[in-house]
Amino acid sequence: MAHLSHVSRRQLLAGATASGLAGIGTPALAKAPMANTQAPSFYRFKLGAFELTVVSDGPLQMGAPQPNIFTDTSKDEMVKTLADNFLPSDAVAMEQNALVVNTGNQLVLIDTGLGAFKMMGNDTGRLVANLKAAGISPGDVDAVLLTHAHGDHCFGLLRADGAREFPNAQVFVTQSDYNFWTDEAKVSHPQIGEFVAATRKHLMPNRDRIAFIVDGQEVVPGIHAIATPGHTVGHVVFMITSQGQTICNAGDIAHHHIISVETPRKEFAYDTDGKLGVASRLRLFDMLSAKRMPLIAYHFPWPGIGYIGKHGDAYRYFPSPMRTVL
């Protein structure tokens, strides 16, 4: 047999061809049916003495890029930005990254997804199934913290039959958001009336267990609320701290990990006050980048954990590597 170093490229190709021909007609002994399903979507990590679990409610299907989803951005500009970053440019999807914090004394859920409400496609409503796959029972949740009262953050409070999904949990939200999104006078509003009507159906039956939170409050031990209004009137982020380590649950301070970060002064079409939303985003991003503090962003690519770094007069998002061992 010729030594490997003396085998020519032609001989190698000829051998590969012969081997391939010899395999024709050989039964595929490892043939198996397609699974056609994804693994449960939860991701667990540690923060000091706390155990945190990101749990997906499934992606929101936003449809094809449209002009002015972000201010002063044409459809073509948005398509180009997506394509330049190797993202699908024919349809936009945003994740829903809810977070469970086990403090050792309490089990806290931050945001609930859309639940049974199929406003944004059929891929949503997976939170409870993924919680159970992660070994978390909805009945064990002690507190539900809402960054704001948009449907994709609070409609998971109730099941399709109107029963409470987290029957033993106290619910926390800002009073300004509660008042705004349950205001009966807004039901006839041409832009937001449908959302207000739906929010009334999900929040008002929970009024007896809702506690209002204020800026700077320690909502539960180790979790503080910081006011970041603009996307909604009462939007907050939550600073989660244990043993000197902190992560920011950023809610909807930014919706897209490229557009909202690299062009952070663009307003989002669903902001209540876009200019105030931009100011809150810049203030929070400056703090996160200066302190090199990690964040979890609700709509960023799964599981939404990473860092915001300063980049000129804008920023860049640096996703954290997922760890396979806790």
DOSEMAR-100071 format. One record per residue (C-alpha): residue number from 1; residue in three letters; chain; x, y, z. Coordinates in steps of 0.001 Angstrom, whole numbers, padded with zeros to 6 digits. Last residue first. Example, Ala and Ser with C-alpha at 12.3 -4.5 7.8 and 13.67 -1.06 7.14 Angstrom:
BEGIN
+-----+------+-----+---------+---------+---------+
! seq ! type ! mol !    east !   north !      up !
+-----+------+-----+---------+---------+---------+
!   2 !  SER !   A !  013670 ! -001060 !  007140 !
!   1 !  ALA !   A !  012300 ! -004500 !  007800 !
+-----+------+-----+---------+---------+---------+
This chain:
BEGIN
+-----+------+-----+---------+---------+---------+
! seq ! type ! mol !    east !   north !      up !
+-----+------+-----+---------+---------+---------+
! 326 !  LEU !   A ! -025017 !  024815 !  035476 !
! 325 !  VAL !   A ! -023434 !  022874 !  032630 !
! 324 !  THR !   A ! -024380 !  023506 !  029009 !
! 323 !  ARG !   A ! -023627 !  027210 !  029191 !
! 322 !  MET !   A ! -025087 !  029594 !  026621 !
! 321 !  PRO !   A ! -022601 !  032155 !  025400 !
! 320 !  SER !   A ! -023616 !  035718 !  026256 !
! 319 !  PRO !   A ! -024955 !  037845 !  023419 !
! 318 !  PHE !   A ! -023028 !  041050 !  022688 !
! 317 !  TYR !   A ! -025343 !  043858 !  021636 !
! 316 !  ARG !   A ! -023731 !  046939 !  020155 !
! 315 !  TYR !   A ! -024268 !  050591 !  020992 !
! 314 !  ALA !   A ! -024711 !  054108 !  019603 !
! 313 !  ASP !   A ! -022765 !  057380 !  019654 !
! 312 !  GLY !   A ! -019565 !  055480 !  018914 !
! 311 !  HIS !   A ! -020135 !  051877 !  019991 !
! 310 !  LYS !   A ! -020925 !  051507 !  023713 !
! 309 !  GLY !   A ! -021464 !  047909 !  024734 !
! 308 !  ILE !   A ! -024736 !  046289 !  025754 !
! 307 !  TYR !   A ! -024319 !  042835 !  027248 !
! 306 !  GLY !   A ! -026020 !  039479 !  026922 !
! 305 !  ILE !   A ! -029008 !  037304 !  027722 !
! 304 !  GLY !   A ! -031964 !  037123 !  025314 !
! 303 !  PRO !   A ! -032524 !  033359 !  025460 !
! 302 !  TRP !   A ! -033337 !  033328 !  022587 !
! 301 !  PRO !   A ! -032962 !  036241 !  020180 !
! 300 !  PHE !   A ! -034031 !  039570 !  021730 !
! 299 !  HIS !   A ! -037697 !  040227 !  022578 !
! 298 !  TYR !   A ! -037680 !  040110 !  026375 !
! 297 !  ALA !   A ! -034170 !  041445 !  026890 !
! 296 !  ILE !   A ! -032029 !  039886 !  029617 !
! 295 !  LEU !   A ! -029266 !  042188 !  030701 !
! 294 !  PRO !   A ! -025665 !  041933 !  031792 !
! 293 !  MET !   A ! -023869 !  044789 !  033570 !
! 292 !  ARG !   A ! -020665 !  046155 !  032109 !
! 291 !  LYS !   A ! -021115 !  049106 !  034504 !
! 290 !  ALA !   A ! -020622 !  051738 !  031805 !
! 289 !  SER !   A ! -022488 !  049668 !  029204 !
! 288 !  LEU !   A ! -025468 !  049016 !  031459 !
! 287 !  MET !   A ! -025658 !  052656 !  032597 !
! 286 !  ASP !   A ! -025421 !  054103 !  029097 !
! 285 !  PHE !   A ! -027978 !  051546 !  027886 !
! 284 !  LEU !   A ! -030397 !  052574 !  030640 !
! 283 !  ARG !   A ! -030175 !  056290 !  029862 !
! 282 !  LEU !   A ! -030311 !  055739 !  026114 !
! 281 !  ARG !   A ! -033361 !  053482 !  026421 !
! 280 !  SER !   A ! -035201 !  055875 !  028749 !
! 279 !  ALA !   A ! -034582 !  058798 !  026374 !
! 278 !  VAL !   A ! -035730 !  056712 !  023396 !
! 277 !  GLY !   A ! -038929 !  055730 !  025197 !
! 276 !  LEU !   A ! -039572 !  059385 !  026069 !
! 275 !  LYS !   A ! -039340 !  060242 !  022377 !
! 274 !  GLY !   A ! -041595 !  057345 !  021431 !
! 273 !  ASP !   A ! -044403 !  058098 !  023856 !
! 272 !  THR !   A ! -046938 !  055263 !  023781 !
! 271 !  ASP !   A ! -044446 !  053149 !  021869 !
! 270 !  TYR !   A ! -045986 !  050673 !  019419 !
! 269 !  ALA !   A ! -044298 !  052114 !  016322 !
! 268 !  PHE !   A ! -040852 !  051991 !  017899 !
! 267 !  GLU !   A ! -038765 !  055167 !  018032 !
! 266 !  LYS !   A ! -035345 !  055293 !  016406 !
! 265 !  ARG !   A ! -032756 !  056876 !  018676 !
! 264 !  PRO !   A ! -031130 !  053521 !  019410 !
! 263 !  THR !   A ! -029759 !  052957 !  015892 !
! 262 !  GLU !   A ! -027254 !  050189 !  016731 !
! 261 !  VAL !   A ! -029299 !  048930 !  019672 !
! 260 !  SER !   A ! -032917 !  049225 !  018572 !
! 259 !  ILE !   A ! -032079 !  048107 !  015013 !
! 258 !  ILE !   A ! -029753 !  045228 !  015894 !
! 257 !  HIS !   A ! -031088 !  043451 !  018989 !
! 256 !  HIS !   A ! -034656 !  044475 !  018203 !
! 255 !  HIS !   A ! -037303 !  045460 !  020718 !
! 254 !  ALA !   A ! -035482 !  047724 !  023166 !
! 253 !  ILE !   A ! -036640 !  048956 !  026608 !
! 252 !  ASP !   A ! -039263 !  046255 !  026171 !
! 251 !  GLY !   A ! -038521 !  044237 !  029303 !
! 250 !  ALA !   A ! -034993 !  045043 !  030494 !
! 249 !  ASN !   A ! -034492 !  042402 !  033174 !
! 248 !  CYS !   A ! -031190 !  043803 !  034409 !
! 247 !  ILE !   A ! -028658 !  041409 !  035920 !
! 246 !  THR !   A ! -026757 !  041985 !  039146 !
! 245 !  GLN !   A ! -024056 !  040139 !  041101 !
! 244 !  GLY !   A ! -023014 !  041338 !  044572 !
! 243 !  GLN !   A ! -024288 !  038268 !  046391 !
! 242 !  SER !   A ! -027673 !  038440 !  044670 !
! 241 !  THR !   A ! -029172 !  041260 !  042610 !
! 240 !  ILE !   A ! -032044 !  041453 !  040117 !
! 239 !  MET !   A ! -032663 !  044925 !  038682 !
! 238 !  PHE !   A ! -036131 !  045050 !  037165 !
! 237 !  VAL !   A ! -037097 !  047337 !  034296 !
! 236 !  VAL !   A ! -040202 !  049476 !  034365 !
! 235 !  HIS !   A ! -042814 !  050683 !  031871 !
! 234 !  GLY !   A ! -045459 !  052941 !  033401 !
! 233 !  VAL !   A ! -046510 !  055195 !  030531 !
! 232 !  THR !   A ! -045759 !  052517 !  027967 !
! 231 !  HIS !   A ! -042830 !  052336 !  025554 !
! 230 !  GLY !   A ! -041990 !  055673 !  027096 !
! 229 !  PRO !   A ! -041315 !  055101 !  030756 !
! 228 !  THR !   A ! -038168 !  053523 !  032264 !
! 227 !  ALA !   A ! -038916 !  053473 !  036003 !
! 226 !  ILE !   A ! -036592 !  051169 !  037986 !
! 225 !  ALA !   A ! -038054 !  048265 !  039955 !
! 224 !  HIS !   A ! -035827 !  046417 !  042451 !
! 223 !  ILE !   A ! -035448 !  042649 !  042884 !
! 222 !  GLY !   A ! -033298 !  041182 !  045687 !
! 221 !  PRO !   A ! -036063 !  040848 !  048257 !
! 220 !  VAL !   A ! -039387 !  041288 !  046463 !
! 219 !  VAL !   A ! -040633 !  044545 !  044961 !
! 218 !  GLU !   A ! -037673 !  046550 !  046204 !
! 217 !  GLN !   A ! -039070 !  049892 !  045106 !
! 216 !  GLY !   A ! -036935 !  052338 !  043137 !
! 215 !  ASP !   A ! -039799 !  053645 !  041009 !
! 214 !  VAL !   A ! -043186 !  052537 !  042268 !
! 213 !  ILE !   A ! -045118 !  049278 !  042348 !
! 212 !  PHE !   A ! -048858 !  048701 !  042499 !
! 211 !  ALA !   A ! -050171 !  045508 !  044064 !
! 210 !  ILE !   A ! -052613 !  043339 !  042123 !
! 209 !  ARG !   A ! -054392 !  040505 !  043951 !
! 208 !  ASP !   A ! -057903 !  041926 !  044008 !
! 207 !  ARG !   A ! -057469 !  043464 !  040547 !
! 206 !  ASN !   A ! -056992 !  040083 !  038868 !
! 205 !  PRO !   A ! -060352 !  040077 !  037044 !
! 204 !  MET !   A ! -059413 !  043600 !  035847 !
! 203 !  LEU !   A ! -056144 !  042573 !  034248 !
! 202 !  HIS !   A ! -057094 !  040047 !  031560 !
! 201 !  LYS !   A ! -060443 !  041323 !  030292 !
! 200 !  ARG !   A ! -059336 !  044954 !  030625 !
! 199 !  THR !   A ! -056268 !  044117 !  028547 !
! 198 !  ALA !   A ! -058448 !  042853 !  025696 !
! 197 !  ALA !   A ! -060532 !  046029 !  025619 !
! 196 !  VAL !   A ! -057401 !  048194 !  025824 !
! 195 !  PHE !   A ! -055772 !  046321 !  022949 !
! 194 !  GLU !   A ! -058817 !  046731 !  020715 !
! 193 !  GLY !   A ! -059060 !  050428 !  021559 !
! 192 !  ILE !   A ! -055413 !  051168 !  020765 !
! 191 !  GLN !   A ! -055498 !  052770 !  017338 !
! 190 !  PRO !   A ! -059116 !  053859 !  016792 !
! 189 !  HIS !   A ! -059827 !  054712 !  020464 !
! 188 !  SER !   A ! -063278 !  053362 !  021380 !
! 187 !  VAL !   A ! -061941 !  051241 !  024233 !
! 186 !  LYS !   A ! -060013 !  054279 !  025548 !
! 185 !  ALA !   A ! -062857 !  055500 !  027775 !
! 184 !  GLU !   A ! -062855 !  052143 !  029548 !
! 183 !  ASP !   A ! -059392 !  052836 !  030956 !
! 182 !  THR !   A ! -057875 !  049410 !  031658 !
! 181 !  TRP !   A ! -054623 !  050017 !  029766 !
! 180 !  PHE !   A ! -053961 !  053500 !  031169 !
! 179 !  ASN !   A ! -054941 !  052783 !  034772 !
! 178 !  TYR !   A ! -052865 !  049603 !  034978 !
! 177 !  ASP !   A ! -049887 !  051284 !  033325 !
! 176 !  SER !   A ! -050013 !  054261 !  035686 !
! 175 !  GLN !   A ! -050520 !  051972 !  038685 !
! 174 !  THR !   A ! -047285 !  050138 !  037976 !
! 173 !  VAL !   A ! -047527 !  046353 !  037965 !
! 172 !  PHE !   A ! -047173 !  043581 !  040562 !
! 171 !  VAL !   A ! -049274 !  040412 !  040698 !
! 170 !  GLN !   A ! -049532 !  038247 !  043814 !
! 169 !  ALA !   A ! -049253 !  034594 !  042965 !
! 168 !  ASN !   A ! -051218 !  031647 !  044323 !
! 167 !  PRO !   A ! -053489 !  031018 !  041336 !
! 166 !  PHE !   A ! -050859 !  031401 !  038623 !
! 165 !  GLU !   A ! -052909 !  030549 !  035520 !
! 164 !  ARG !   A ! -056054 !  032153 !  036921 !
! 163 !  ALA !   A ! -059191 !  030768 !  035327 !
! 162 !  GLY !   A ! -060777 !  032688 !  032447 !
! 161 !  ASP !   A ! -061516 !  029634 !  030309 !
! 160 !  ALA !   A ! -058640 !  030447 !  027922 !
! 159 !  ARG !   A ! -056278 !  030658 !  030885 !
! 158 !  LEU !   A ! -055502 !  033921 !  032631 !
! 157 !  LEU !   A ! -052245 !  035643 !  033628 !
! 156 !  GLY !   A ! -050750 !  034830 !  030217 !
! 155 !  PHE !   A ! -052260 !  038064 !  028901 !
! 154 !  CYS !   A ! -049641 !  040072 !  030829 !
! 153 !  HIS !   A ! -046440 !  040532 !  028832 !
! 152 !  ASP !   A ! -047537 !  039908 !  025245 !
! 151 !  GLY !   A ! -050692 !  041875 !  025983 !
! 150 !  HIS !   A ! -048965 !  045106 !  026957 !
! 149 !  ALA !   A ! -049243 !  045959 !  030660 !
! 148 !  HIS !   A ! -045662 !  046738 !  031593 !
! 147 !  THR !   A ! -042566 !  045192 !  033197 !
! 146 !  LEU !   A ! -044964 !  042859 !  034962 !
! 145 !  LEU !   A ! -043893 !  041013 !  038103 !
! 144 !  VAL !   A ! -045711 !  037784 !  038960 !
! 143 !  ALA !   A ! -045215 !  036628 !  042544 !
! 142 !  ASP !   A ! -045402 !  033386 !  044514 !
! 141 !  VAL !   A ! -045235 !  030906 !  041608 !
! 140 !  ASP !   A ! -045784 !  027381 !  042963 !
! 139 !  GLY !   A ! -049164 !  026926 !  041278 !
! 138 !  PRO !   A ! -047577 !  027536 !  037884 !
! 137 !  SER !   A ! -045442 !  024418 !  038494 !
! 136 !  ILE !   A ! -041766 !  024674 !  037584 !
! 135 !  GLY !   A ! -039862 !  021528 !  036596 !
! 134 !  ALA !   A ! -038345 !  023100 !  033473 !
! 133 !  ALA !   A ! -040726 !  021073 !  031285 !
! 132 !  LYS !   A ! -043543 !  022463 !  033441 !
! 131 !  LEU !   A ! -042417 !  026014 !  032748 !
! 130 !  ASN !   A ! -042121 !  025192 !  029041 !
! 129 !  ALA !   A ! -045705 !  023956 !  028892 !
! 128 !  VAL !   A ! -046849 !  027015 !  030838 !
! 127 !  LEU !   A ! -045015 !  029477 !  028605 !
! 126 !  ARG !   A ! -046002 !  028072 !  025215 !
! 125 !  GLY !   A ! -048762 !  030558 !  024332 !
! 124 !  THR !   A ! -047157 !  031830 !  021140 !
! 123 !  ASP !   A ! -046411 !  030017 !  017873 !
! 122 !  ASN !   A ! -049963 !  030425 !  016564 !
! 121 !  GLY !   A ! -049641 !  034020 !  015425 !
! 120 !  MET !   A ! -049442 !  037437 !  017065 !
! 119 !  MET !   A ! -052965 !  037966 !  018413 !
! 118 !  LYS !   A ! -053381 !  034352 !  019438 !
! 117 !  PHE !   A ! -054570 !  035023 !  023001 !
! 116 !  ALA !   A ! -054250 !  031742 !  024921 !
! 115 !  GLY !   A ! -051292 !  032969 !  026954 !
! 114 !  LEU !   A ! -049708 !  036066 !  025468 !
! 113 !  GLY !   A ! -046476 !  036028 !  027453 !
! 112 !  THR !   A ! -046252 !  036019 !  031239 !
! 111 !  ASP !   A ! -043850 !  038707 !  032453 !
! 110 !  ILE !   A ! -041316 !  038294 !  035296 !
! 109 !  LEU !   A ! -042055 !  035173 !  037327 !
! 108 !  VAL !   A ! -040922 !  034997 !  040962 !
! 107 !  LEU !   A ! -040473 !  031892 !  043112 !
! 106 !  GLN !   A ! -039757 !  032917 !  046672 !
! 105 !  ASN !   A ! -037497 !  031869 !  049523 !
! 104 !  GLY !   A ! -034506 !  030403 !  047680 !
! 103 !  THR !   A ! -034512 !  033401 !  045378 !
! 102 !  ASN !   A ! -035883 !  031420 !  042446 !
! 101 !  VAL !   A ! -036210 !  033935 !  039628 !
! 100 !  VAL !   A ! -038289 !  032942 !  036599 !
!  99 !  LEU !   A ! -037797 !  034977 !  033430 !
!  98 !  ALA !   A ! -039963 !  035378 !  030341 !
!  97 !  ASN !   A ! -038186 !  035553 !  026998 !
!  96 !  GLN !   A ! -040740 !  036250 !  024274 !
!  95 !  GLU !   A ! -038925 !  036146 !  020936 !
!  94 !  MET !   A ! -039373 !  038453 !  017972 !
!  93 !  ALA !   A ! -040118 !  037307 !  014436 !
!  92 !  VAL !   A ! -039745 !  039346 !  011250 !
!  91 !  ALA !   A ! -040623 !  037969 !  007830 !
!  90 !  ASP !   A ! -039081 !  038402 !  004378 !
!  89 !  SER !   A ! -035725 !  039710 !  005574 !
!  88 !  PRO !   A ! -034573 !  036680 !  007519 !
!  87 !  LEU !   A ! -031422 !  037673 !  009437 !
!  86 !  PHE !   A ! -027866 !  037525 !  008098 !
!  85 !  ASN !   A ! -026992 !  040934 !  009586 !
!  84 !  ASP !   A ! -026789 !  042659 !  006206 !
!  83 !  ALA !   A ! -030104 !  040987 !  005299 !
!  82 !  LEU !   A ! -031874 !  042491 !  008314 !
!  81 !  THR !   A ! -030452 !  045958 !  007710 !
!  80 !  LYS !   A ! -031278 !  045740 !  003992 !
!  79 !  VAL !   A ! -034878 !  044704 !  004654 !
!  78 !  MET !   A ! -035271 !  047577 !  007120 !
!  77 !  GLU !   A ! -033915 !  050092 !  004647 !
!  76 !  ASP !   A ! -036193 !  048734 !  001905 !
!  75 !  LYS !   A ! -039256 !  048980 !  004150 !
!  74 !  SER !   A ! -038402 !  052562 !  004977 !
!  73 !  THR !   A ! -037058 !  053613 !  008363 !
!  72 !  ASP !   A ! -037734 !  057131 !  009609 !
!  71 !  THR !   A ! -039220 !  055809 !  012832 !
!  70 !  PHE !   A ! -039074 !  052064 !  013509 !
!  69 !  ILE !   A ! -042106 !  050136 !  012338 !
!  68 !  ASN !   A ! -041896 !  053059 !  009927 !
!  67 !  PRO !   A ! -042146 !  051119 !  006674 !
!  66 !  GLN !   A ! -043102 !  047450 !  006926 !
!  65 !  PRO !   A ! -040980 !  044327 !  007184 !
!  64 !  ALA !   A ! -043014 !  041165 !  006514 !
!  63 !  GLY !   A ! -044972 !  039594 !  009344 !
!  62 !  MET !   A ! -044560 !  040271 !  013060 !
!  61 !  GLN !   A ! -044726 !  036654 !  014191 !
!  60 !  LEU !   A ! -044204 !  036697 !  017947 !
!  59 !  PRO !   A ! -041984 !  033828 !  019033 !
!  58 !  GLY !   A ! -042808 !  031300 !  021759 !
!  57 !  ASP !   A ! -043717 !  031781 !  025429 !
!  56 !  SER !   A ! -040113 !  030997 !  026275 !
!  55 !  VAL !   A ! -038741 !  030365 !  029754 !
!  54 !  VAL !   A ! -035502 !  031848 !  031074 !
!  53 !  THR !   A ! -034623 !  030241 !  034392 !
!  52 !  LEU !   A ! -032747 !  031996 !  037178 !
!  51 !  GLU !   A ! -031328 !  030389 !  040320 !
!  50 !  PHE !   A ! -030354 !  032892 !  042987 !
!  49 !  ALA !   A ! -027370 !  032517 !  045353 !
!  48 !  GLY !   A ! -025123 !  034639 !  043136 !
!  47 !  LEU !   A ! -026828 !  034717 !  039757 !
!  46 !  LYS !   A ! -027045 !  031188 !  038383 !
!  45 !  PHE !   A ! -028305 !  029920 !  035028 !
!  44 !  ARG !   A ! -031184 !  027966 !  033531 !
!  43 !  TYR !   A ! -032491 !  027930 !  029975 !
!  42 !  PHE !   A ! -035980 !  026895 !  028959 !
!  41 !  SER !   A ! -037432 !  026124 !  025545 !
!  40 !  PRO !   A ! -038595 !  022531 !  025451 !
!  39 !  ALA !   A ! -036869 !  020712 !  022567 !
!  38 !  GLN !   A ! -038327 !  021357 !  019122 !
!  37 !  THR !   A ! -040720 !  019184 !  017153 !
!  36 !  ASN !   A ! -040876 !  017644 !  013712 !
!  35 !  ALA !   A ! -039171 !  014469 !  014976 !
!  34 !  MET !   A ! -038510 !  013125 !  011465 !
!  33 !  PRO !   A ! -038791 !  009329 !  011355 !
!  32 !  ALA !   A ! -035625 !  007247 !  011626 !
!  31 !  LYS !   A ! -033253 !  005546 !  009177 !
!  30 !  ALA !   A ! -030177 !  004153 !  010959 !
!  29 !  LEU !   A ! -029928 !  000964 !  008889 !
!  28 !  ALA !   A ! -030059 !  002843 !  005607 !
!  27 !  PRO !   A ! -030007 ! -000192 !  003272 !
!  26 !  THR !   A ! -027120 ! -000356 !  000766 !
!  25 !  GLY !   A ! -028436 !  000180 ! -002764 !
!  24 !  ILE !   A ! -025678 !  002547 ! -003745 !
!  23 !  GLY !   A ! -022842 !  002318 ! -001202 !
!  22 !  ALA !   A ! -020354 !  000792 ! -003652 !
!  21 !  LEU !   A ! -020814 !  003801 ! -005897 !
!  20 !  GLY !   A ! -019788 !  006130 ! -003064 !
!  19 !  SER !   A ! -016717 !  004059 ! -002278 !
!  18 !  ALA !   A ! -015704 !  004065 ! -005916 !
!  17 !  THR !   A ! -016106 !  007831 ! -006091 !
!  16 !  ALA !   A ! -014108 !  008352 ! -002893 !
!  15 !  GLY !   A ! -011346 !  006113 ! -004182 !
!  14 !  ALA !   A ! -011184 !  007963 ! -007485 !
!  13 !  LEU !   A ! -011048 !  011274 ! -005678 !
!  12 !  LEU !   A ! -008201 !  010070 ! -003467 !
!  11 !  GLN !   A ! -006297 !  008608 ! -006434 !
!  10 !  ARG !   A ! -006653 !  011878 ! -008366 !
!   9 !  ARG !   A ! -005402 !  013878 ! -005366 !
!   8 !  SER !   A ! -002307 !  011689 ! -005345 !
!   7 !  VAL !   A ! -001341 !  009280 ! -002589 !
!   6 !  HIS !   A !  002376 !  009629 ! -001833 !
!   5 !  SER !   A !  001987 !  011156 !  001647 !
!   4 !  LEU !   A ! -000431 !  008367 !  002542 !
!   3 !  HIS !   A !  002227 !  005701 !  001959 !
!   2 !  ALA !   A !  001328 !  003437 ! -000932 !
!   1 !  MET !   A !  000000 !  000000 !  000000 !
+-----+------+-----+---------+---------+---------+
